[in-house]
Amino acid sequence: MSSGPADQLFIDSHVHILPEQRMRGLVRWILKAWPRHPVPETVTAQDIINDLKHEGVTHFFNLAYPLKSEETGPLNDFNIGFCRETPGAIPFASLHPDTADKAEVGERALEAGFVGFKFHPFVQGFDPWERRMDPLYEFLQEAGRPVLLHTGFEAFYKKPMPVSELEKMLNRFPRLPVVFVHMAFPELEWAFKMLDERPDLYLDATNVLACLRPRYRPMLAAVPGGDKLPEVLFDGLERHRGRVIYGSDHPAGMGGLREIYHDLEILPVDAETVRAMRGGAARAFIERFGPGFVFSEIV
């Protein structure tokens, strides 16, 4: 692959550019929960691209997941078309859990150029360990392609996602590359333990660093063992450098882009760890699971 120096890469591993109506719905949902959220309901795909460019982002994972089964095909078509037309955009497919022929959908997605699949079980209304997902997981395990799963922040969604069930799922698919997006927060100690044991597991620290901001410290303190979480986080990020990626969740992240990226800049870990989270780990991830992507193409 051709590219510039690795330290010039800035890869946001968590962006949601969607069709217009879905984008408006997403931002409305966030504004309902956080009325002071700095992104307007009228935000467009070009607005988001401009935001990313302004902050120096060179590449981004574009994540789009359907809310109903009939949306699976059209949304994947939208995402792959958008990413083909947008330098630096890296496409991840999805499907609704009610979608039939999941392995066939997976095969078509990889043929089209998607790196892997992303799911938000809370929003999509299913548990990631449900047996109806097995055909897709089995296909992706054999293909060596990843599944990105929203995990953690159960208090916000008012629904449990026991890490014991996630671990059972990993045991059923021991060679399936998996990313625990949001690091199963607040179960960080467990998440890092899983990294120790499973070479095909990765973590995405999106929204987790925001919890260190002063205004969210009361929330952190309310979590069992919350006083120890910063120490667990800093130690784990350094020990597992290269296995943790980072993104913004833009346009639905915890604040504006500048604030979200600043969380990474001030992280009290060594410079190599910050560089890995800023781009090195995501680049290695894509080079492993998305062969053919050219990193010289930038946003």
C-alpha positions in Angstrom: 0.0 0.0 0.0 1.2 3.5 -0.8 1.0 6.1 1.9 2.7 9.0 3.5 4.5 8.8 6.9 2.4 6.9 9.4 2.4 9.7 11.9 0.5 11.9 9.4 -2.5 9.6 9.5 -5.4 10.6 11.6 -8.0 7.9 11.4 -11.4 8.3 13.1 -12.7 4.8 13.7 -16.3 5.8 14.4 -18.3 8.1 12.1 -22.0 7.9 11.0 -22.7 9.4 7.6 -26.2 8.2 6.7 -29.0 9.0 4.2 -30.5 12.4 4.9 -33.6 11.2 6.8 -31.7 8.8 8.9 -29.1 11.4 9.8 -31.8 13.8 10.9 -33.4 11.1 13.0 -30.0 10.3 14.6 -29.3 13.9 15.6 -32.9 14.4 16.8 -32.4 11.4 19.1 -29.2 12.8 20.5 -30.7 16.3 20.9 -33.5 14.8 22.9 -31.0 13.2 25.3 -28.5 16.1 25.2 -30.3 19.3 24.3 -27.0 21.2 24.2 -25.4 18.8 21.7 -23.4 21.1 19.3 -24.5 19.4 16.0 -27.8 20.7 14.4 -30.5 18.4 13.1 -29.9 19.9 9.6 -26.3 18.5 9.5 -25.4 17.1 6.1 -22.8 14.6 4.9 -20.7 17.4 3.5 -20.9 19.2 6.8 -19.5 16.1 8.6 -16.7 15.7 5.9 -15.8 19.4 6.4 -15.7 19.0 10.2 -13.4 16.0 9.8 -11.1 17.9 7.4 -11.0 20.9 9.7 -9.6 18.7 12.5 -7.0 17.1 10.3 -8.7 13.7 9.9 -7.3 11.8 6.9 -9.5 8.6 7.0 -12.6 7.4 8.8 -14.7 4.3 9.3 -18.2 5.0 8.1 -20.7 3.0 10.1 -24.4 2.6 9.1 -26.8 0.1 10.5 -30.5 -0.6 9.6 -33.4 -0.2 11.9 -35.7 -2.5 10.0 -35.0 -5.5 7.8 -36.1 -3.9 4.5 -33.4 -1.2 5.1 -30.5 -3.7 5.0 -29.9 -3.7 1.2 -30.6 0.0 0.5 -28.4 1.2 3.4 -25.5 -1.0 2.4 -25.8 0.3 -1.1 -25.8 3.9 0.2 -22.7 3.3 2.3 -20.6 1.5 -0.3 -21.5 4.2 -2.9 -20.7 7.0 -0.5 -17.4 5.5 0.5 -16.3 4.8 -3.1 -17.0 8.5 -3.9 -15.3 9.9 -0.8 -11.5 9.6 -0.5 -10.5 8.4 3.0 -13.9 6.8 3.8 -13.7 3.2 4.9 -17.0 1.2 4.6 -18.5 -1.2 7.1 -21.7 -3.1 6.3 -24.6 -4.1 8.5 -27.8 -5.9 8.5 -31.0 -6.1 10.6 -31.2 -9.2 12.8 -34.5 -10.1 11.0 -32.7 -10.1 7.6 -32.8 -13.5 5.9 -29.8 -15.3 4.3 -27.3 -13.5 6.5 -24.3 -15.4 5.2 -25.3 -14.5 1.7 -25.6 -10.8 2.7 -22.1 -11.1 4.2 -20.6 -12.6 1.1 -22.1 -9.9 -1.1 -20.9 -7.2 1.3 -17.3 -8.4 1.2 -17.4 -8.7 -2.6 -18.6 -5.1 -2.8 -15.7 -3.9 -0.8 -16.9 -3.6 2.8 -14.2 -4.4 5.5 -16.6 -6.0 7.9 -19.9 -5.5 9.8 -21.0 -3.1 12.5 -24.0 -3.6 14.8 -25.6 -1.5 17.5 -27.6 -4.1 19.4 -29.4 -1.7 21.7 -30.7 0.5 18.9 -31.3 -2.4 16.6 -33.2 -4.3 19.3 -31.3 -7.6 19.7 -28.6 -9.3 21.7 -25.4 -9.9 19.9 -25.1 -13.5 21.1 -28.5 -14.5 19.6 -28.3 -17.7 17.6 -30.0 -16.1 14.7 -26.8 -14.2 14.1 -24.7 -17.4 13.9 -24.8 -17.7 10.1 -23.2 -14.3 9.6 -20.7 -14.8 12.4 -19.7 -18.2 11.0 -19.2 -16.8 7.5 -17.1 -13.8 8.8 -15.1 -16.1 11.0 -14.1 -18.3 8.0 -13.5 -15.2 5.9 -11.4 -13.6 8.6 -13.4 -10.4 8.6 -14.4 -8.3 11.7 -17.6 -7.6 13.5 -17.8 -4.2 15.3 -20.3 -4.4 18.2 -21.6 -1.6 20.4 -21.0 -2.7 24.0 -21.4 -0.9 27.3 -23.1 2.3 28.5 -26.1 0.1 29.5 -27.3 2.8 31.9 -27.9 5.2 29.1 -29.8 2.6 27.0 -31.6 1.1 30.1 -30.9 -2.4 28.9 -28.3 -4.9 30.2 -25.5 -6.4 28.1 -23.8 -8.9 30.5 -20.2 -9.4 29.7 -20.6 -13.0 30.6 -22.8 -13.4 27.6 -20.4 -11.6 25.3 -17.6 -13.9 26.5 -19.8 -16.9 25.7 -20.2 -15.6 22.2 -16.5 -15.2 21.8 -16.0 -18.8 23.0 -18.5 -20.0 20.3 -16.5 -18.1 17.6 -12.9 -18.2 18.8 -11.4 -17.1 15.5 -14.0 -14.3 14.7 -12.3 -10.9 14.7 -14.4 -8.7 17.0 -14.2 -5.1 18.1 -15.9 -4.2 21.4 -16.9 -0.6 20.6 -17.0 1.6 23.7 -14.9 -1.1 25.5 -17.9 -2.6 27.3 -17.8 0.5 29.5 -17.6 0.5 32.5 -16.3 -3.1 32.4 -12.8 -2.0 31.3 -10.9 -4.4 33.5 -12.8 -7.3 31.9 -12.3 -5.9 28.4 -8.5 -5.7 28.8 -8.5 -9.2 30.3 -10.2 -10.4 27.1 -7.4 -8.7 25.0 -4.9 -10.6 27.0 -6.6 -13.9 26.1 -7.8 -13.3 22.5 -5.5 -12.1 19.7 -8.4 -11.4 17.4 -10.2 -9.1 19.8 -9.9 -5.3 19.6 -11.3 -2.4 21.5 -12.7 1.0 20.4 -12.3 3.7 23.0 -14.9 6.0 21.4 -16.8 8.0 24.1 -14.9 6.3 26.9 -12.3 9.1 27.1 -15.0 11.6 27.4 -16.0 10.1 30.8 -12.7 11.5 32.2 -13.8 15.1 31.6 -14.5 17.0 34.9 -18.2 17.4 34.2 -18.6 13.6 33.8 -16.6 12.7 36.9 -19.8 12.4 39.1 -21.1 9.8 36.6 -17.8 7.9 36.8 -17.9 8.0 40.6 -21.4 6.5 40.6 -20.1 3.4 38.7 -19.0 0.5 41.0 -15.3 0.8 41.2 -15.4 4.0 39.2 -12.6 5.6 41.2 -10.2 2.9 39.8 -11.4 3.1 36.2 -8.9 5.9 35.1 -6.0 3.9 36.4 -7.3 0.7 34.7 -7.8 2.6 31.5 -4.4 4.2 31.3 -2.6 1.0 32.2 -4.6 -1.1 29.7 -4.2 1.4 26.8 -0.4 1.3 27.2 -0.2 -2.5 27.7 -2.4 -3.1 24.6 -1.0 -0.4 22.4 -2.0 -1.2 18.8 -5.2 -3.1 19.8 -7.3 0.0 20.8 -8.7 2.3 18.1 -10.4 5.6 18.7 -13.2 7.6 17.0 -15.7 10.4 17.6 -19.2 9.0 17.0 -19.7 12.1 14.9 -22.4 13.6 14.5 -23.7 11.8 17.7 -20.6 11.8 19.9 -20.1 13.3 23.4 -19.5 16.9 22.3 -18.0 18.6 19.3 -15.1 17.1 17.3 -12.5 19.4 18.8 -13.4 18.4 22.3 -13.5 14.7 21.5 -10.1 14.8 19.8 -8.7 16.9 22.7 -9.6 14.0 25.0 -7.0 12.0 23.2 -4.4 14.7 23.1 -4.4 15.1 26.9 -4.6 11.4 27.7 -1.9 10.8 30.4 -0.2 7.9 28.6 3.0 7.7 26.6 3.3 9.3 23.1 3.4 6.0 21.3 0.1 5.0 22.7 -1.5 8.2 21.6 0.0 7.8 18.1 -1.4 4.3 17.9 -4.9 5.5 18.9 -4.7 8.4 16.6 -4.1 6.3 13.5 -1.5 3.5 13.8 -3.8 0.9 15.3 -6.7 1.6 12.9 -4.3 1.5 10.0 -2.9 -1.9 11.1 -6.5 -3.1 11.6 -7.5 -2.2 8.1 -4.3 -3.6 6.6 -5.1 -6.9 8.3 -8.8 -7.1 7.6 -9.4 -4.8 4.6 -6.7 -5.6 2.1 -6.5 -3.3 -0.9 -7.4 0.0 0.8 -4.9 2.7 -0.2 -4.0 5.0 2.6 -2.6 7.7 0.3 -6.2 8.6 -0.5 -7.3 11.2 2.1 -10.4 13.0 3.1 
